[in-house]
Amino acid sequence: MQALRHYLLAVQFFTRIPVTGRLAGWVGYSPAMLRASAAHFPGIGWLAAALAAGVYGALHWALAPNPLAPAVAAVFCTIATVLMTGGFHEDGLADVADGLGGSHERERALDIMKDSRIGAFGAMALVLALLAKLSLLALLGAHSLAAALAALVGGHVLSRLWPLLIVRSLPHVGDTAQSKSKPLADQITGAALTAAFLWCFMPLALVWQAQSALFLIASAGCSGLAAAWMARWFARRLQGFTGDCLGATQQVSEIGFYLGAALALRWA
C-alpha cells in the first residue's frame, strides 16, 4: 500500500491526472514521500505509453490506407501526452535551451532557466524537438503500425529512467529553497533505482517480442547515448542539474529511442 501511495504521488507530481479529495488525503505528502515516488517515474511512462499507443493505433486504423495516416496519428498522440503531462518535460527542455544557449556563465544560465518566459533558444528547441518526434513517429508508422506502437511503449518508459541516473550521479544546483525538484534530488537509493528498472522490464520485453533484439538494442542504445550526452553537458556547463534538466533529458532520450528504432528498421 505504501508503494501505491508513492506511485499516486508520482502521478500527482508528473501528470495532470486528478488525484483529489479523499484519495489525495489518503496518499498524503511529505518531502520523503516525494523522494520515494521518484522510483515510479518510469511507471508514469506506462500511462503515457498506453495513452499515446491507444490514440496512435485508433487514428492509424481509422484513417488507413491514407498515406498521411501515420503523420496524423503522430500529431494527435503527441497532443494527448502533452495534455496528460501538462507539457512538464517540454517546458524543462525550453528552459534548459534558453539558459545554456543564452549564456556561457553558469550563474547567468541558472538565472535564465528560472525565468518562465520563453526565449529564442527555447522556442527553437521546442519546435525542433516536436518536428523530430513527429517525423520519426510518422516514419515508423509508415513502416508498420506495430513498429510505431512498440517505439511509443519503449520510448515513453525508458526515457523516464535516465533522469534518475542523472539524479544519482550529479548534484542538484540552483535555487534549492524554491525548487520543486529538490526533494526528488536529495537522494536516489539503490532500492529506488531497482524499482525503476523493474518498471522498465516488461515494456522493453514486449518491444523485443513485438519487433526484434536489434530493434530494442538500437533504440535503447540511442536513447541511452542521448541521455549520457545530456548528463555530460550538464556536468560541464552547470556542474550539476536542475529539475528542468531532468525534463529536457526525458524529451531528448525519448526522441533518441524513436531514432534508434527507425535506424534498426532500416538496417534490418
Residue, then its C-alpha position, 0 to 999 in steps of 0.5 A: m500500500q505504501a508503494l501505491r501511495h508513492y506511485l499516486l504521488a508520482v502521478q500527482f507530481f508528473t501528470r495532470i491526472p486528478v488525484t483529489g479529495r479523499l484519495a489525495g488525503w489518503v496518499g498524503y505528502s511529505p518531502a520523503m514521500l516525494r523522494a520515494s515516488a521518484a522510483h515510479f517515474p518510469g511507471i508514469g511512462w506506462l500511462a503515457a505509453a498506453l495513452a499515446a499507443g491507444v490514440y496512435g493505433a485508433l487514428h492509424w486504423a481509422l484513417a488507413p490506407n491514407p498515406l498521411a495516416p501515420a503523420v496524423a496519428a503522430v500529431f494527435c498522440t503527441i497532443a494527448t501526452v502533452l495534455m496528460t503531462g501538462g507539457f512538464h518535460e517540454d517546458g524543462l527542455a525550453d528552459v534548459a535551451d534558453g539558459l545554456g544557449g543564452s549564456h556561457e556563465r553558469e550563474r547567468a544560465l541558472d538565472i535564465m532557466k528560472d525565468s518562465r518566459i520563453g526565449a529564442f533558444g527555447a522556442m527553437a528547441l521546442v519546435l525542433a524537438l516536436l518536428a523530430k518526434l513527429s517525423l520519426l513517429a510518422l516514419l515508423g508508422a509508415h513502416s508498420l503500425a506495430a513498429a510505431l506502437a512498440a517505439l511509443v511503449g519503449g520510448h515513453v518508459l525508458s526515457r523516464l529512467w535516465p533522469l534518475l541516473i542523472v539524479r544519482s550521479l550529479p548534484h542538484v544546483g540552483d535555487t534549492a529553497q524554491s525548487k520543486s525538484k529538490p526533494l526528488a534530488d536529495q537522494i536516489t537509493g539503490a532500492a529506488l533505482t531497482a524499482a525503476f528498472l523493474w518498471c522498465f522490464m516488461p515494456l522493453a520485453l514486449v518491444w523485443q517480442a513485438q519487433s526484434a533484439l536489434f530493434l530494442i538494442a538500437s533504440a535503447g542504445c540511442s536513447g541511452l547515448a542521448a541521455a549520457w550526452m545530456a548528463r555530460w553537458f550538464a556536468r560541464r556547463l552547470q556542474g550539476f542539474t536542475g529539475d528542468c534538466l531532468g525534463a529536457t533529458q526525458q524529451v531528448s532520450e525519448i526522441g533518441f529511442y524513436l531514432g534508434a528504432a527507425l535506424a534498426l528498421r532500416w538496417a534490418 
